[in-house]
């Protein structure tokens, strides 16, 4: 009797279909077009911001807005590639850069950001020192970016 139950249970388990992940992800390359050399003309009033920003970095929503350093590509851009961006889900992120401290008191970048070679416009706010300017986008399964 036990052998019969075990064989039926085994048969049923072989017919089970694998469970699909609840959310698919895709790869997104973020590029910030900005000098990798610190500006020498920042006003003294921006020095607190410069110290607070540290290395140029990104805060992605799909990683709980944790700060992640961007890779400098001298002389004029930074980049990072994520392979875990949720597909068909609106996500957001913020880039902070010392050289932006002259324009924004938190160093949040408001222009010259691309995702998969699509130029983004600053279109959302993200949590930080209060609400800070950021970018929102949706990635399609084929890697197409829409804002």
N, C-alpha and C positions, 0 to 999 in steps of 0.2 A: 504494500500500500504506500509506504513512504517513498519507494523508488518511483512509483507511478506519479505521485504528486511532484516529486523533484523533476521528473522528465517533462511534465506539463509546464511547470514553472520555468524551466530552462527554455522550452519552446516559445513561451510567451515573451521571455526577455530577448530572444533572438529577433522577434518581430518588431520590437520597439524601434522607433525611428529616433535618430539623434536629435537632441533638443538644440535648436538654433540659438545663438547668442541673442540677448535681448536688444543689443544695439551694435550695429556695424560701425567700423571706423575706417578712416582713410588718412592718407598722408597730405600734409599741408606744409609748404615752405614759406616762412615769414621772412621778409627782408625789410630792414629799415635803412633807407638811403640817408646816411649822415656820416659826418667825419668821424673817424676813429681816433682823432687827436683832439684833446680837450682844448676848447676855445680859450684864448688868452684875454679876450675882451669882455668877459662876463663881469658885471658889476659886483662890488663888494656885497651888496644886498643878496646876491644869489649864492654866496658861499655856503650858507646853511643847507640850501637845496642840493648843491653839489655834493656835500658831505653825506646827506641823506640818501641820495640816489646811488652813490657808489658806482659799480660797473653797470654799463648799459644792460638792461634786462627786460623781460616780458612777464606779465601776470595773466596766464590763460584761465578762463572760467572752468574748463573741463578738468583742470587740475587744482581746483579750489582757490584760484588766484595766487598760488604760490609763486614767488619770484624765482625766475630761472635766467641765468646769464645768457646773453646772446653772444655768438661767436663773431669777433671782429674780423673783417676782411679789408685790411688796409688798402687804400687810404680812405675809402668813402662809403662803406656799408657794413651792416651787421646782418647776421642771418641765424636761423634755427629751423630745423625740420622736425615736425611732430608726426608720429605715425599712429596717433591715438585720438584723432579728432572725430567726434561723433558725426555720422552722415545724416543729412536731412534734419538737423537740429541746429537752431540758432545758438551760436556760441559767441563769446566776446573775449577780448583781451586788451591789455594796455601795455605800451612800451614806455619805459622811463630811461632818459638819457641825460647826462650832466649838461651837455651843450644846449638842451632845451630849457634849462633853468632860467635863462634870460627871457623866455617867452611865457613860461608857465611856472608858478611857484613850487610845483611838485616835480618838475622835470618830465611830466607826461608829454609824449610826442603827439602832435596833432596833424602831421602831414608826412608825406614821403614813406608810406608803409604799403607794402605789397603782400598779397597772399596768392601763391601759385601764379605769380606774374600779373595779377590783377591789382591795379592801384586802388587802394581803399580810401574812403573818406571817413573822417572822424564822425561817428554816427551814434554813439552811445556813451554812457558813463559807466565806470567800474568802481568797485570799492577800493579805497586806499586811505589817504588822508582826507576824509570826506569823499564826495563823489569826484572822480578824476576822469578826464576825457579818455575815451577808448574807441575800439572798433568792434563791430558785430558783423558776423557773416554766417552763411550756411554753405556747407560743402556737399555737393552731389556725389553719388557713387562713382561717377567718372572723373572726379577731381575738379569739376567746375565750381567756381566760387561765385556766390551771389550775395549782395548786401541787402 
